[in-house]
Amino acid sequence: MIRQTILKRLRLAACLLPLAVMSVATPAHAWTRTPHAVVGWIAEAELKKDNPAVWQKVKALLGDGELYDEAVAKWADDVRTSYPNLAHSVRIPVLGTVPLASDPACIADSPQTICADKAIAQYSAILHDASGHSAAERLDALKFILHLVGDLHQPLHGTEPGGAQTKVIIPGGILNVDAGGNAIATDIHSVWDYAIVKRHLGNDGTANTLGWELWGNTSLNPPVGGTARDWAVESRDLAKKYIFLDPVTPSSNDAYKVAACGGRTGIVCPSTAKVLPADYETRNYYLVSYRLKQAGLRLADVLVNALTTTI
Ligand SMILES: [Zn+2]
């Protein structure tokens, strides 16, 4: 009896801990709610404009929801503990060679893990199979696809390491001031998940604000197409070019880069935070906006492919 009670408490603690951490700091797992919702906003706008019949099928699954509802777009993060083998990333070594897309596992030492690229394919098949799956199963598939397409476009979701253990200080940075106004370190992953978008949006900005801004910006035309694995490789290449130092090939923007460490690299991260230039967040906004729009346009394409005809 006592043992059962302890087990129950442990399970409860395991469930509550991530929520407790998330409530005081930005989760180091994914774009935060607003960027995920922006991806949904752009996809929804595209479908309504170009594929209203597909949009109606999406809407039939969503009911009262919208693809840009933060609760819908972020749902996959909220249920992570129920899907422990589903990774919201593809871990491609940032300093090594890119493995073949046909490699059985995206994380070599964790063969049971289903990485985001393969998960998108699996959930697309469920969404497509209207006769073989319930509406509830297909709604969950839709929400996973919405979320994971977004995650794969965050550069640090295509890379190993993912930067969660790399401490940085950006003078005046969004995540570098505590409630008392004191300077604190954050990690580079959270800067890319949250701070760059937040810096641009300010306190009043919403997914709706940013959705209109990106969708209406006709000079922002990222290419679409490719496979989900291709999108992960793009993220890895962007991280290599703009986020991590390459010890072999120094570049002119090295002041804006951090050393690759932590994760599965075997390299211990420095205990002291790296100080990045004060304009780090604004300087990297263009790349974030480009990837968010690209994710939204590609999400629309994934849904068109899955839902134009169903089986
Ligand atoms: Zn995620």
py3Dmol code that shows the C-alpha trace and the ligand (Angstrom):
import py3Dmol

protein = """\
ATOM      1  CA  MET A   1       0.000   0.000   0.000  1.00  0.00           C
ATOM      2  CA  ILE A   2       2.729   2.407   1.065  1.00  0.00           C
ATOM      3  CA  ARG A   3       4.778   1.367  -1.953  1.00  0.00           C
ATOM      4  CA  GLN A   4       1.833   1.983  -4.247  1.00  0.00           C
ATOM      5  CA  THR A   5       1.333   5.423  -2.774  1.00  0.00           C
ATOM      6  CA  ILE A   6       4.998   6.271  -3.297  1.00  0.00           C
ATOM      7  CA  LEU A   7       4.840   5.048  -6.894  1.00  0.00           C
ATOM      8  CA  LYS A   8       1.768   7.164  -7.458  1.00  0.00           C
ATOM      9  CA  ARG A   9       3.549  10.203  -6.075  1.00  0.00           C
ATOM     10  CA  LEU A  10       6.597   9.555  -8.254  1.00  0.00           C
ATOM     11  CA  ARG A  11       4.419   9.324 -11.329  1.00  0.00           C
ATOM     12  CA  LEU A  12       2.662  12.535 -10.356  1.00  0.00           C
ATOM     13  CA  ALA A  13       5.962  14.281  -9.677  1.00  0.00           C
ATOM     14  CA  ALA A  14       7.300  13.137 -13.055  1.00  0.00           C
ATOM     15  CA  CYS A  15       4.216  14.614 -14.708  1.00  0.00           C
ATOM     16  CA  LEU A  16       4.296  17.862 -12.785  1.00  0.00           C
ATOM     17  CA  LEU A  17       8.007  18.588 -13.010  1.00  0.00           C
ATOM     18  CA  PRO A  18       8.159  19.626 -16.675  1.00  0.00           C
ATOM     19  CA  LEU A  19       5.126  21.851 -16.160  1.00  0.00           C
ATOM     20  CA  ALA A  20       6.724  23.460 -13.120  1.00  0.00           C
ATOM     21  CA  VAL A  21       9.932  24.113 -15.056  1.00  0.00           C
ATOM     22  CA  MET A  22       8.016  25.441 -18.026  1.00  0.00           C
ATOM     23  CA  SER A  23       6.116  27.908 -15.886  1.00  0.00           C
ATOM     24  CA  VAL A  24       9.250  29.743 -14.781  1.00  0.00           C
ATOM     25  CA  ALA A  25      11.446  29.347 -17.844  1.00  0.00           C
ATOM     26  CA  THR A  26      10.962  28.920 -21.528  1.00  0.00           C
ATOM     27  CA  PRO A  27      10.803  25.220 -22.370  1.00  0.00           C
ATOM     28  CA  ALA A  28      13.918  24.039 -24.143  1.00  0.00           C
ATOM     29  CA  HIS A  29      11.936  21.731 -26.382  1.00  0.00           C
ATOM     30  CA  ALA A  30      10.288  23.530 -29.218  1.00  0.00           C
ATOM     31  CA  TRP A  31       9.156  26.796 -30.644  1.00  0.00           C
ATOM     32  CA  THR A  32       6.937  28.211 -27.931  1.00  0.00           C
ATOM     33  CA  ARG A  33       3.215  28.687 -28.384  1.00  0.00           C
ATOM     34  CA  THR A  34       3.186  31.797 -30.532  1.00  0.00           C
ATOM     35  CA  PRO A  35       5.634  30.618 -33.234  1.00  0.00           C
ATOM     36  CA  HIS A  36       3.810  27.274 -33.480  1.00  0.00           C
ATOM     37  CA  ALA A  37       0.512  29.114 -33.861  1.00  0.00           C
ATOM     38  CA  VAL A  38       2.022  31.346 -36.563  1.00  0.00           C
ATOM     39  CA  VAL A  39       2.869  28.265 -38.622  1.00  0.00           C
ATOM     40  CA  GLY A  40      -0.779  27.187 -38.303  1.00  0.00           C
ATOM     41  CA  TRP A  41      -1.977  30.703 -39.166  1.00  0.00           C
ATOM     42  CA  ILE A  42      -0.024  30.767 -42.436  1.00  0.00           C
ATOM     43  CA  ALA A  43      -1.134  27.248 -43.422  1.00  0.00           C
ATOM     44  CA  GLU A  44      -4.763  28.069 -42.691  1.00  0.00           C
ATOM     45  CA  ALA A  45      -4.595  31.279 -44.737  1.00  0.00           C
ATOM     46  CA  GLU A  46      -3.039  29.365 -47.640  1.00  0.00           C
ATOM     47  CA  LEU A  47      -5.673  26.631 -47.559  1.00  0.00           C
ATOM     48  CA  LYS A  48      -8.574  29.080 -47.383  1.00  0.00           C
ATOM     49  CA  LYS A  49      -7.145  30.948 -50.377  1.00  0.00           C
ATOM     50  CA  ASP A  50      -6.054  28.078 -52.635  1.00  0.00           C
ATOM     51  CA  ASN A  51      -7.689  24.872 -51.386  1.00  0.00           C
ATOM     52  CA  PRO A  52     -11.000  25.651 -49.682  1.00  0.00           C
ATOM     53  CA  ALA A  53     -12.160  22.031 -50.081  1.00  0.00           C
ATOM     54  CA  VAL A  54      -9.141  20.797 -48.132  1.00  0.00           C
ATOM     55  CA  TRP A  55      -9.661  23.528 -45.566  1.00  0.00           C
ATOM     56  CA  GLN A  56     -13.229  22.273 -45.041  1.00  0.00           C
ATOM     57  CA  LYS A  57     -11.867  18.796 -44.288  1.00  0.00           C
ATOM     58  CA  VAL A  58      -9.388  20.266 -41.818  1.00  0.00           C
ATOM     59  CA  LYS A  59     -12.145  22.331 -40.243  1.00  0.00           C
ATOM     60  CA  ALA A  60     -14.396  19.293 -39.927  1.00  0.00           C
ATOM     61  CA  LEU A  61     -11.716  17.664 -37.756  1.00  0.00           C
ATOM     62  CA  LEU A  62     -10.912  20.803 -35.762  1.00  0.00           C
ATOM     63  CA  GLY A  63     -14.516  21.614 -34.868  1.00  0.00           C
ATOM     64  CA  ASP A  64     -14.429  24.942 -33.056  1.00  0.00           C
ATOM     65  CA  GLY A  65     -10.629  25.085 -33.227  1.00  0.00           C
ATOM     66  CA  GLU A  66      -8.312  26.753 -35.713  1.00  0.00           C
ATOM     67  CA  LEU A  67      -4.823  25.781 -36.806  1.00  0.00           C
ATOM     68  CA  TYR A  68      -3.596  29.009 -35.231  1.00  0.00           C
ATOM     69  CA  ASP A  69      -5.084  28.363 -31.812  1.00  0.00           C
ATOM     70  CA  GLU A  70      -2.109  28.227 -29.480  1.00  0.00           C
ATOM     71  CA  ALA A  71      -3.640  25.301 -27.593  1.00  0.00           C
ATOM     72  CA  VAL A  72      -3.997  23.332 -30.845  1.00  0.00           C
ATOM     73  CA  ALA A  73      -0.564  24.220 -32.227  1.00  0.00           C
ATOM     74  CA  LYS A  74       1.233  23.456 -28.960  1.00  0.00           C
ATOM     75  CA  TRP A  75      -0.826  20.382 -27.987  1.00  0.00           C
ATOM     76  CA  ALA A  76       1.933  17.961 -29.017  1.00  0.00           C
ATOM     77  CA  ASP A  77       4.247  19.525 -26.428  1.00  0.00           C
ATOM     78  CA  ASP A  78       1.570  19.260 -23.759  1.00  0.00           C
ATOM     79  CA  VAL A  79       1.251  15.474 -24.269  1.00  0.00           C
ATOM     80  CA  ARG A  80       4.960  14.692 -24.556  1.00  0.00           C
ATOM     81  CA  THR A  81       5.032  12.465 -21.494  1.00  0.00           C
ATOM     82  CA  SER A  82       2.418  10.212 -23.129  1.00  0.00           C
ATOM     83  CA  TYR A  83       4.585   9.807 -26.241  1.00  0.00           C
ATOM     84  CA  PRO A  84       8.079   9.222 -24.812  1.00  0.00           C
ATOM     85  CA  ASN A  85       9.458   7.687 -28.030  1.00  0.00           C
ATOM     86  CA  LEU A  86       8.360  10.536 -30.280  1.00  0.00           C
ATOM     87  CA  ALA A  87      11.144  13.091 -30.817  1.00  0.00           C
ATOM     88  CA  HIS A  88      10.220  16.596 -31.924  1.00  0.00           C
ATOM     89  CA  SER A  89      13.518  16.840 -33.745  1.00  0.00           C
ATOM     90  CA  VAL A  90      15.995  15.039 -35.988  1.00  0.00           C
ATOM     91  CA  ARG A  91      19.464  14.968 -34.471  1.00  0.00           C
ATOM     92  CA  ILE A  92      21.933  15.443 -37.321  1.00  0.00           C
ATOM     93  CA  PRO A  93      25.531  16.050 -36.145  1.00  0.00           C
ATOM     94  CA  VAL A  94      26.319  19.685 -36.743  1.00  0.00           C
ATOM     95  CA  LEU A  95      30.042  19.027 -37.108  1.00  0.00           C
ATOM     96  CA  GLY A  96      29.880  15.562 -38.662  1.00  0.00           C
ATOM     97  CA  THR A  97      28.524  14.067 -41.826  1.00  0.00           C
ATOM     98  CA  VAL A  98      24.826  13.988 -42.598  1.00  0.00           C
ATOM     99  CA  PRO A  99      23.478  10.421 -42.277  1.00  0.00           C
ATOM    100  CA  LEU A 100      21.391   8.930 -45.048  1.00  0.00           C
ATOM    101  CA  ALA A 101      17.664   9.553 -44.793  1.00  0.00           C
ATOM    102  CA  SER A 102      17.225   5.783 -44.954  1.00  0.00           C
ATOM    103  CA  ASP A 103      19.120   5.255 -41.684  1.00  0.00           C
ATOM    104  CA  PRO A 104      16.801   3.264 -39.437  1.00  0.00           C
ATOM    105  CA  ALA A 105      17.027   5.626 -36.483  1.00  0.00           C
ATOM    106  CA  CYS A 106      17.705   9.320 -36.442  1.00  0.00           C
ATOM    107  CA  ILE A 107      19.323   8.964 -33.028  1.00  0.00           C
ATOM    108  CA  ALA A 108      21.913   6.216 -33.325  1.00  0.00           C
ATOM    109  CA  ASP A 109      21.900   5.095 -29.688  1.00  0.00           C
ATOM    110  CA  SER A 110      18.112   5.237 -29.352  1.00  0.00           C
ATOM    111  CA  PRO A 111      16.646   2.956 -32.038  1.00  0.00           C
ATOM    112  CA  GLN A 112      13.170   3.010 -30.472  1.00  0.00           C
ATOM    113  CA  THR A 113      12.905   6.758 -31.039  1.00  0.00           C
ATOM    114  CA  ILE A 114      10.693   7.950 -33.869  1.00  0.00           C
ATOM    115  CA  CYS A 115      12.091  11.240 -35.069  1.00  0.00           C
ATOM    116  CA  ALA A 116       9.973  14.110 -36.311  1.00  0.00           C
ATOM    117  CA  ASP A 117      10.530  13.430 -40.006  1.00  0.00           C
ATOM    118  CA  LYS A 118       9.299   9.846 -39.800  1.00  0.00           C
ATOM    119  CA  ALA A 119       6.493  10.842 -37.443  1.00  0.00           C
ATOM    120  CA  ILE A 120       5.191  13.373 -39.974  1.00  0.00           C
ATOM    121  CA  ALA A 121       5.008  10.590 -42.600  1.00  0.00           C
ATOM    122  CA  GLN A 122       3.237   8.226 -40.195  1.00  0.00           C
ATOM    123  CA  TYR A 123       0.693  10.794 -39.057  1.00  0.00           C
ATOM    124  CA  SER A 124       0.104  11.937 -42.645  1.00  0.00           C
ATOM    125  CA  ALA A 125      -0.841   8.339 -43.502  1.00  0.00           C
ATOM    126  CA  ILE A 126      -3.320   8.278 -40.608  1.00  0.00           C
ATOM    127  CA  LEU A 127      -4.823  11.613 -41.695  1.00  0.00           C
ATOM    128  CA  HIS A 128      -5.183  10.257 -45.224  1.00  0.00           C
ATOM    129  CA  ASP A 129      -6.860   7.030 -44.096  1.00  0.00           C
ATOM    130  CA  ALA A 130     -10.339   8.270 -43.251  1.00  0.00           C
ATOM    131  CA  SER A 131     -11.912   4.827 -43.364  1.00  0.00           C
ATOM    132  CA  GLY A 132      -9.301   3.150 -41.169  1.00  0.00           C
ATOM    133  CA  HIS A 133      -9.097   5.702 -38.363  1.00  0.00           C
ATOM    134  CA  SER A 134     -11.569   7.512 -36.164  1.00  0.00           C
ATOM    135  CA  ALA A 135     -12.063  11.270 -36.331  1.00  0.00           C
ATOM    136  CA  ALA A 136     -10.365  11.558 -32.928  1.00  0.00           C
ATOM    137  CA  GLU A 137      -7.290   9.660 -34.159  1.00  0.00           C
ATOM    138  CA  ARG A 138      -7.129  11.794 -37.271  1.00  0.00           C
ATOM    139  CA  LEU A 139      -7.474  15.004 -35.239  1.00  0.00           C
ATOM    140  CA  ASP A 140      -4.512  13.922 -33.094  1.00  0.00           C
ATOM    141  CA  ALA A 141      -2.576  13.149 -36.296  1.00  0.00           C
ATOM    142  CA  LEU A 142      -3.426  16.618 -37.645  1.00  0.00           C
ATOM    143  CA  LYS A 143      -2.198  18.275 -34.446  1.00  0.00           C
ATOM    144  CA  PHE A 144       1.043  16.273 -34.473  1.00  0.00           C
ATOM    145  CA  ILE A 145       1.701  17.219 -38.104  1.00  0.00           C
ATOM    146  CA  LEU A 146       0.962  20.899 -37.443  1.00  0.00           C
ATOM    147  CA  HIS A 147       3.372  20.915 -34.532  1.00  0.00           C
ATOM    148  CA  LEU A 148       6.204  18.785 -35.921  1.00  0.00           C
ATOM    149  CA  VAL A 149       6.403  20.581 -39.273  1.00  0.00           C
ATOM    150  CA  GLY A 150       6.938  23.746 -37.229  1.00  0.00           C
ATOM    151  CA  ASP A 151       9.538  22.166 -34.970  1.00  0.00           C
ATOM    152  CA  LEU A 152      11.609  20.823 -37.862  1.00  0.00           C
ATOM    153  CA  HIS A 153      12.034  24.370 -39.156  1.00  0.00           C
ATOM    154  CA  GLN A 154      13.604  25.599 -35.894  1.00  0.00           C
ATOM    155  CA  PRO A 155      17.289  25.289 -36.822  1.00  0.00           C
ATOM    156  CA  LEU A 156      18.211  23.680 -33.497  1.00  0.00           C
ATOM    157  CA  HIS A 157      15.629  20.922 -34.023  1.00  0.00           C
ATOM    158  CA  GLY A 158      17.688  19.485 -36.880  1.00  0.00           C
ATOM    159  CA  THR A 159      20.960  19.354 -35.002  1.00  0.00           C
ATOM    160  CA  GLU A 160      23.059  17.439 -32.541  1.00  0.00           C
ATOM    161  CA  PRO A 161      23.729  19.178 -30.196  1.00  0.00           C
ATOM    162  CA  GLY A 162      20.466  21.051 -29.765  1.00  0.00           C
ATOM    163  CA  GLY A 163      22.002  23.788 -27.643  1.00  0.00           C
ATOM    164  CA  ALA A 164      19.981  23.239 -24.464  1.00  0.00           C
ATOM    165  CA  GLN A 165      23.165  22.949 -22.386  1.00  0.00           C
ATOM    166  CA  THR A 166      24.919  25.936 -23.947  1.00  0.00           C
ATOM    167  CA  LYS A 167      24.635  28.904 -21.595  1.00  0.00           C
ATOM    168  CA  VAL A 168      24.623  32.365 -23.120  1.00  0.00           C
ATOM    169  CA  ILE A 169      24.143  35.950 -22.043  1.00  0.00           C
ATOM    170  CA  ILE A 170      22.835  38.538 -24.477  1.00  0.00           C
ATOM    171  CA  PRO A 171      23.131  41.981 -22.877  1.00  0.00           C
ATOM    172  CA  GLY A 172      19.525  43.173 -22.482  1.00  0.00           C
ATOM    173  CA  GLY A 173      18.265  39.876 -23.913  1.00  0.00           C
ATOM    174  CA  ILE A 174      14.639  38.867 -23.431  1.00  0.00           C
ATOM    175  CA  LEU A 175      15.580  35.834 -21.324  1.00  0.00           C
ATOM    176  CA  ASN A 176      18.616  37.429 -19.700  1.00  0.00           C
ATOM    177  CA  VAL A 177      16.893  39.489 -17.034  1.00  0.00           C
ATOM    178  CA  ASP A 178      15.228  37.987 -13.978  1.00  0.00           C
ATOM    179  CA  ALA A 179      12.165  39.360 -12.216  1.00  0.00           C
ATOM    180  CA  GLY A 180      14.381  41.564 -10.076  1.00  0.00           C
ATOM    181  CA  GLY A 181      16.105  43.087 -13.106  1.00  0.00           C
ATOM    182  CA  ASN A 182      19.344  41.136 -12.606  1.00  0.00           C
ATOM    183  CA  ALA A 183      21.319  39.753 -15.547  1.00  0.00           C
ATOM    184  CA  ILE A 184      21.037  35.969 -15.850  1.00  0.00           C
ATOM    185  CA  ALA A 185      22.198  33.357 -18.313  1.00  0.00           C
ATOM    186  CA  THR A 186      19.863  31.384 -20.546  1.00  0.00           C
ATOM    187  CA  ASP A 187      20.549  28.669 -23.109  1.00  0.00           C
ATOM    188  CA  ILE A 188      20.925  29.149 -26.840  1.00  0.00           C
ATOM    189  CA  HIS A 189      18.051  26.748 -27.626  1.00  0.00           C
ATOM    190  CA  SER A 190      15.571  28.878 -25.696  1.00  0.00           C
ATOM    191  CA  VAL A 191      16.793  32.001 -27.456  1.00  0.00           C
ATOM    192  CA  TRP A 192      15.820  30.417 -30.776  1.00  0.00           C
ATOM    193  CA  ASP A 193      12.571  28.895 -29.459  1.00  0.00           C
ATOM    194  CA  TYR A 194      11.305  32.075 -27.916  1.00  0.00           C
ATOM    195  CA  ALA A 195      13.434  35.180 -27.429  1.00  0.00           C
ATOM    196  CA  ILE A 196      14.002  36.116 -31.079  1.00  0.00           C
ATOM    197  CA  VAL A 197      10.272  36.083 -31.849  1.00  0.00           C
ATOM    198  CA  LYS A 198       9.411  37.778 -28.568  1.00  0.00           C
ATOM    199  CA  ARG A 199      11.930  40.562 -29.198  1.00  0.00           C
ATOM    200  CA  HIS A 200      10.287  41.254 -32.549  1.00  0.00           C
ATOM    201  CA  LEU A 201       6.682  41.025 -31.351  1.00  0.00           C
ATOM    202  CA  GLY A 202       6.985  42.980 -28.115  1.00  0.00           C
ATOM    203  CA  ASN A 203       4.405  42.628 -25.363  1.00  0.00           C
ATOM    204  CA  ASP A 204       1.293  43.146 -27.499  1.00  0.00           C
ATOM    205  CA  GLY A 205       2.157  40.938 -30.459  1.00  0.00           C
ATOM    206  CA  THR A 206       0.204  37.754 -31.087  1.00  0.00           C
ATOM    207  CA  ALA A 207       0.221  34.887 -33.565  1.00  0.00           C
ATOM    208  CA  ASN A 208      -2.352  36.873 -35.528  1.00  0.00           C
ATOM    209  CA  THR A 209      -0.021  39.889 -35.741  1.00  0.00           C
ATOM    210  CA  LEU A 210       2.917  37.825 -36.903  1.00  0.00           C
ATOM    211  CA  GLY A 211       0.821  35.643 -39.203  1.00  0.00           C
ATOM    212  CA  TRP A 212      -0.414  38.695 -41.104  1.00  0.00           C
ATOM    213  CA  GLU A 213       3.074  40.175 -41.192  1.00  0.00           C
ATOM    214  CA  LEU A 214       4.724  37.090 -42.674  1.00  0.00           C
ATOM    215  CA  TRP A 215       1.925  35.951 -44.978  1.00  0.00           C
ATOM    216  CA  GLY A 216       1.448  39.473 -46.319  1.00  0.00           C
ATOM    217  CA  ASN A 217       5.169  40.000 -46.910  1.00  0.00           C
ATOM    218  CA  THR A 218       5.411  39.115 -50.580  1.00  0.00           C
ATOM    219  CA  SER A 219       9.168  39.677 -50.616  1.00  0.00           C
ATOM    220  CA  LEU A 220       9.544  36.807 -48.151  1.00  0.00           C
ATOM    221  CA  ASN A 221       9.339  33.827 -50.475  1.00  0.00           C
ATOM    222  CA  PRO A 222      11.089  30.799 -49.060  1.00  0.00           C
ATOM    223  CA  PRO A 223      11.184  27.775 -51.350  1.00  0.00           C
ATOM    224  CA  VAL A 224       8.815  24.924 -50.496  1.00  0.00           C
ATOM    225  CA  GLY A 225       8.792  21.228 -51.398  1.00  0.00           C
ATOM    226  CA  GLY A 226      11.283  18.609 -50.269  1.00  0.00           C
ATOM    227  CA  THR A 227      10.852  15.862 -47.699  1.00  0.00           C
ATOM    228  CA  ALA A 228      10.654  16.257 -43.942  1.00  0.00           C
ATOM    229  CA  ARG A 229      14.197  14.878 -43.740  1.00  0.00           C
ATOM    230  CA  ASP A 230      15.281  17.590 -46.194  1.00  0.00           C
ATOM    231  CA  TRP A 231      13.768  20.209 -43.869  1.00  0.00           C
ATOM    232  CA  ALA A 232      15.766  18.819 -40.966  1.00  0.00           C
ATOM    233  CA  VAL A 233      18.969  18.901 -43.026  1.00  0.00           C
ATOM    234  CA  GLU A 234      18.200  22.536 -43.912  1.00  0.00           C
ATOM    235  CA  SER A 235      17.857  23.286 -40.199  1.00  0.00           C
ATOM    236  CA  ARG A 236      21.138  21.565 -39.466  1.00  0.00           C
ATOM    237  CA  ASP A 237      22.889  23.488 -42.243  1.00  0.00           C
ATOM    238  CA  LEU A 238      21.477  26.792 -40.976  1.00  0.00           C
ATOM    239  CA  ALA A 239      22.617  25.980 -37.446  1.00  0.00           C
ATOM    240  CA  LYS A 240      26.065  25.173 -38.781  1.00  0.00           C
ATOM    241  CA  LYS A 241      26.208  28.457 -40.693  1.00  0.00           C
ATOM    242  CA  TYR A 242      24.678  30.816 -38.145  1.00  0.00           C
ATOM    243  CA  ILE A 243      24.656  29.274 -34.655  1.00  0.00           C
ATOM    244  CA  PHE A 244      27.636  26.971 -34.018  1.00  0.00           C
ATOM    245  CA  LEU A 245      31.349  27.661 -34.382  1.00  0.00           C
ATOM    246  CA  ASP A 246      33.106  25.457 -36.895  1.00  0.00           C
ATOM    247  CA  PRO A 247      36.572  24.767 -35.453  1.00  0.00           C
ATOM    248  CA  VAL A 248      37.925  23.952 -38.922  1.00  0.00           C
ATOM    249  CA  THR A 249      36.548  26.902 -40.855  1.00  0.00           C
ATOM    250  CA  PRO A 250      36.342  30.215 -38.978  1.00  0.00           C
ATOM    251  CA  SER A 251      33.906  32.727 -40.431  1.00  0.00           C
ATOM    252  CA  SER A 252      33.245  36.442 -40.247  1.00  0.00           C
ATOM    253  CA  ASN A 253      30.214  36.023 -37.965  1.00  0.00           C
ATOM    254  CA  ASP A 254      31.964  33.932 -35.310  1.00  0.00           C
ATOM    255  CA  ALA A 255      31.233  36.527 -32.605  1.00  0.00           C
ATOM    256  CA  TYR A 256      27.581  35.481 -32.975  1.00  0.00           C
ATOM    257  CA  LYS A 257      28.293  31.760 -32.644  1.00  0.00           C
ATOM    258  CA  VAL A 258      28.656  29.295 -29.792  1.00  0.00           C
ATOM    259  CA  ALA A 259      30.823  26.189 -29.486  1.00  0.00           C
ATOM    260  CA  ALA A 260      29.070  22.888 -30.177  1.00  0.00           C
ATOM    261  CA  CYS A 261      28.869  20.964 -26.903  1.00  0.00           C
ATOM    262  CA  GLY A 262      26.542  18.863 -24.788  1.00  0.00           C
ATOM    263  CA  GLY A 263      23.940  16.391 -25.976  1.00  0.00           C
ATOM    264  CA  ARG A 264      25.595  13.400 -27.643  1.00  0.00           C
ATOM    265  CA  THR A 265      28.724  15.288 -28.738  1.00  0.00           C
ATOM    266  CA  GLY A 266      30.806  14.067 -25.797  1.00  0.00           C
ATOM    267  CA  ILE A 267      32.041  17.653 -25.363  1.00  0.00           C
ATOM    268  CA  VAL A 268      31.331  19.129 -21.939  1.00  0.00           C
ATOM    269  CA  CYS A 269      29.818  22.610 -22.153  1.00  0.00           C
ATOM    270  CA  PRO A 270      31.695  25.457 -20.420  1.00  0.00           C
ATOM    271  CA  SER A 271      30.293  26.306 -17.002  1.00  0.00           C
ATOM    272  CA  THR A 272      30.468  30.014 -17.751  1.00  0.00           C
ATOM    273  CA  ALA A 273      28.021  31.579 -20.181  1.00  0.00           C
ATOM    274  CA  LYS A 274      29.226  32.923 -23.500  1.00  0.00           C
ATOM    275  CA  VAL A 275      28.425  36.615 -23.937  1.00  0.00           C
ATOM    276  CA  LEU A 276      26.879  37.226 -27.358  1.00  0.00           C
ATOM    277  CA  PRO A 277      26.477  40.628 -29.058  1.00  0.00           C
ATOM    278  CA  ALA A 278      23.553  42.737 -27.806  1.00  0.00           C
ATOM    279  CA  ASP A 279      21.850  42.692 -31.233  1.00  0.00           C
ATOM    280  CA  TYR A 280      21.776  38.869 -31.382  1.00  0.00           C
ATOM    281  CA  GLU A 281      17.972  38.636 -31.233  1.00  0.00           C
ATOM    282  CA  THR A 282      17.226  41.321 -33.827  1.00  0.00           C
ATOM    283  CA  ARG A 283      20.009  40.154 -36.126  1.00  0.00           C
ATOM    284  CA  ASN A 284      18.563  36.625 -36.293  1.00  0.00           C
ATOM    285  CA  TYR A 285      14.916  37.600 -36.715  1.00  0.00           C
ATOM    286  CA  TYR A 286      15.049  37.431 -40.516  1.00  0.00           C
ATOM    287  CA  LEU A 287      16.098  33.787 -40.438  1.00  0.00           C
ATOM    288  CA  VAL A 288      13.379  32.924 -37.925  1.00  0.00           C
ATOM    289  CA  SER A 289      10.704  34.721 -39.956  1.00  0.00           C
ATOM    290  CA  TYR A 290      11.888  32.937 -43.109  1.00  0.00           C
ATOM    291  CA  ARG A 291      11.657  29.524 -41.437  1.00  0.00           C
ATOM    292  CA  LEU A 292       8.251  30.204 -39.887  1.00  0.00           C
ATOM    293  CA  LYS A 293       6.784  31.208 -43.237  1.00  0.00           C
ATOM    294  CA  GLN A 294       8.427  28.249 -44.952  1.00  0.00           C
ATOM    295  CA  ALA A 295       6.974  25.898 -42.315  1.00  0.00           C
ATOM    296  CA  GLY A 296       3.479  27.353 -42.761  1.00  0.00           C
ATOM    297  CA  LEU A 297       3.572  27.009 -46.555  1.00  0.00           C
ATOM    298  CA  ARG A 298       4.907  23.464 -46.327  1.00  0.00           C
ATOM    299  CA  LEU A 299       2.301  22.519 -43.723  1.00  0.00           C
ATOM    300  CA  ALA A 300      -0.410  23.596 -46.162  1.00  0.00           C
ATOM    301  CA  ASP A 301       1.175  21.339 -48.809  1.00  0.00           C
ATOM    302  CA  VAL A 302       1.322  18.371 -46.419  1.00  0.00           C
ATOM    303  CA  LEU A 303      -2.372  18.781 -45.628  1.00  0.00           C
ATOM    304  CA  VAL A 304      -3.301  19.125 -49.302  1.00  0.00           C
ATOM    305  CA  ASN A 305      -1.420  15.914 -50.080  1.00  0.00           C
ATOM    306  CA  ALA A 306      -3.067  14.029 -47.234  1.00  0.00           C
ATOM    307  CA  LEU A 307      -6.608  15.321 -47.635  1.00  0.00           C
ATOM    308  CA  THR A 308      -7.342  16.200 -51.275  1.00  0.00           C
ATOM    309  CA  THR A 309      -8.448  12.607 -51.607  1.00  0.00           C
ATOM    310  CA  THR A 310      -8.706  10.204 -48.689  1.00  0.00           C
ATOM    311  CA  ILE A 311      -9.123   6.463 -48.493  1.00  0.00           C
TER     312      ILE A 311
END
"""
ligand_1 = """\
1
ZN
Zn 7.692 20.353 -29.925
"""
view = py3Dmol.view(width=600, height=400)
view.addModel(protein, "pdb")
view.setStyle({"model": 0}, {"cartoon": {"style": "trace"}})
view.addModel(ligand_1, "xyz")
view.setStyle({"model": 1}, {"stick": {}})
view.zoomTo()
view.show()
